Amino acid sequence: MMRQGGFLIRGGGVAFLLTMGLLACPKVLFAASAEENYKWYCSQCHGLEGRGNGINAGQLAVKARDHTDRSDPNKYMRNLSDKIIFKTIKFGGEANKKSSLMPPWDGVLSDDEIRDLVKYLRKLCCE
């Protein structure tokens, strides 16, 4: 037993409080890199390497965007502004008059995580 701020906490109570604290702030304790977020949230449609060939790509009515068009300066991704890419990730494809199959990630990913994804997409398309 442990006395904490006027409350008596037994061993199991400490574990419970610690677990609840971890669950309350998972983003701080378990922050994923942009690459990890891409592989978790985006690769199902866009593929692990961003080529538009993810496991769900064949089921889509609209072909998933290939994010690796770096070899041709006239390709799609190179010509998009960071602002448009951010808006598309945050609010979904319809936010930029694109496919409604691209879901909005607002509420799932923070603005900082979305900005990091934009930088990661720049690496895929342009480096």
N, C-alpha and C positions, 0 to 999 in steps of 0.2 A: 504494500500500500504506500501511497505517496500523497502528501497534502500539497495541493497546488492552489494558491490564491483563495483560500477559504473552502475549497472543494476537496473532498476525499476521493482519490482516484485509485482504483485497484488495477492490477497488472493488465487485465483485458481492456479496461477503460483507456489506458494509455495507448495500447495498440489501436483501438478503435479511433481515438482522437487523431493519432498520427495518420492512419489510413484516410480518414475524412479530410485531413489537411492536404494530403497528396492528391486526392480526387478533386479537391476544390481549385487547385492551381496546376493542372497537368501541363499547360503550355510553358510555364516557367521551368518546371522540373524536367520535362521531356521534350524540349524543343527539337523539332526535326529540321534538317537542312532543306534547302530548296530542292535538291536532287531527290531526297527521300520523299518530300511532299509530292513532287512530280511523279515519282514511281508509284506512290500510294493512290493519289487522286486522279492523275492524268493518263497514266500508261494503259489503263483498260481500253481506252479509245485510241490514244495517240502512240502507243507502244513504248517499250522501255527506253528506246533510243530516239523517240520522237518522230518516227517516220510515218505515222498515221496508220500503223498496222497492228494496233492493240487487239487483245482477245475479243473485244466487243465490236471492233471496226467492221467486220463482215455483216453484222446485224443492223447497222445504221443505214437509214434511208439516204443520208448525206455522208459522203466520204469524210473521215476525220482528217483534220489539217495535218500536213507533214511539216514539222517544225525544223527540219534539217536542210532547208533549201539554200545553204550557204554558198554553193558553187556558182550560182547565177545571181548577179546583182539585181536583176529584174524580177526575181521571185517574190512571192507574197509576203512572207514574214519580215524580210529585210526592209520592206517599205512601210511597215506599220510603226506608228509611234508607240513609245512606252505607255503613253496615256490610254491609247486604244486597247492595247494588250491588257493593261491593268483593269480597265472597265469591263472587258470581255470576261476576264477571270472572275472578277468580283460579282458582276450582275448577270452573267450568262451571255450566250450568243445573241439573243434578241436585243440586248442593249446596244449592239452595233449593227443591227439589221442582218445578223448572221443566223445560223441554224439554232432553233430552239432546243436541239439535242445537246448543245453545250450548256451544262447546268451552271447556275450561279453558285459561287463558293463563299459568298458573303455569309458570315455567321459560322462558317466552318474554318476558314482561314482568316487570320488577322490581316490588316492592311500591310503590315511589315512582311508577313509571309508572302503575300501576293506580290509586293515589290521585289522580294527575293526571287520569286518564280519568274518575274519579268526578266530579271538579270540572267537567270538560268536559261530561259528561252533564247535570250540574245547569244549565249554561248552555243546553244544547239544550232541556231540558224546562221550565225554570222562569224564564228571564229574558226 
